[in-house]
Amino acid sequence: MGLERVIHNEMLSVNRGIIKRRKNIQILLSEPYLERDETRVKVDENCLKKIEKEITLPLSMVFLPVSFFLPAGLDEGYLTDENDVRVAEIFGIKATTRDKRWWFKKNQVRRLVSEHPNCFQIIVVP
């Protein structure tokens, strides 16, 4: 039981820095900032422009950041929202579908998050 608690607390600390409130692209194009806790963080404007140019959805239906869920111990992560999947695919990563989720290779997710901070983020799950 003690080890499970330690692991759970570690996951909570890793996830503390996530952006909880998403904004749609339409809003972000005019004001490219999100809030992380009580701090405003700038969104990668190149990312915003690429999404605006290539997405086929209405901009009001596309929200950032896209949050990938990475289960501990697996070499892939997933998304649960089809619109988020369409955004990720704009950046060249492809999903496979199973169990009503879209799965991506973990190394691709990490690359995407590092190249486009605040547009994409990782949430570690048990």
N, C-alpha and C positions, 0 to 999 in steps of 0.2 A: 504494500500500500504506500509506503514512503517514497519509493522510486516513481510510482505513478504520479504522485503529487508534485515531485520535483520536475518531471517531464511536463506536466500540465502548466506549472508556473513558468517554465522556460518558454513554452508556446505562447502564453499570455504576454510575456515580456517582448518576444519577437514581434507580436502583432500590435503592440502598443503604438507604434508609429504609423499605423495605417490611416488613410483618409477615409472617414466614415460617411461623409455627406457628398454624394456625387452631384455633378452639374451637367446639363446637356451642352452639346457642342455649340449650339446657337448662342447661349449665354457666354460660354468660354471664349468664343471668338471676339467678343467685345470687351470682355474682362477676363484675361487668362490666369486667374488665380483660384485656388482651392484652399480650404481651411483644414489644417492638421492640428488637432487640439485647438489651441488659441493662436496659432501662427498661420499667416497667409503664405502659401507656397506657389511659386510660378509654375505654370504648365508649359511644357515644351511646345513652342509655337509652330515649329516645323511639323510636329506630330499633328497638331490641330489642323494645319493647312492640308496635310496629306489626307487626313480623314475627310475633311470638307470636300476635297477634290474627288475622292474615289468612292465614297460611300453612296449607296443607292437608296438609303433610307432617308426620311425627313430628319434634318439635323436636331429637331426637338425630341427625337426618339433615341438619340445616341448619347449615352452618358459616360463620363469619365470621373474617376479613373476606372478602368476595367480591372476587376479583382480576380486574379487566378487563385484557386484553392490548391495548395500543395499538401497532400497527405504525407505525414512523416513516414519515411521508409520506402516510398515509391519513387520511381524514376520518371513519373509524369504527374501533371497537374490538370485541373479541369475548370471549365466554365459551365454555368447553368443557364445562361441567358443567350439566346440565339443572336440578338443584336450585338452582344459583346464578342461573340465568335466572329461575326462579320467584320468587326473592327480589327480583331487580331489577325485575321486572314489578309487584310490589306497590307500588313507588314510582313507577309510571306511565311507565316507559320500555319500549318494545316492541322485540322482536328480529325480525330476519329470518334465515332459516336458509339457509346454503350451505356447502359443503365441510365438513360435519360440525361446524360451529361456528355459534354464535348471534351475530349482528352487531348492534351498536348505534351510533347516531350519536355521534361523539366529543363534541360539545357537551353532549349529554344525560349522557354518562358523567362528564364533568368537573363538571357541575352536581351530579350525585348524590354524587360524592366530596366536593365542597366542602360540601354540606348535611349529610352524614352521615359525618364523618371517623371512621376506624377501623372502620366497618362495611363500607366499600367502599374499594378502593385501585386504583391504576393501576400496571401494570408495562409499561414501554416495551420493545418488542422490535424487532429489526432487520427 
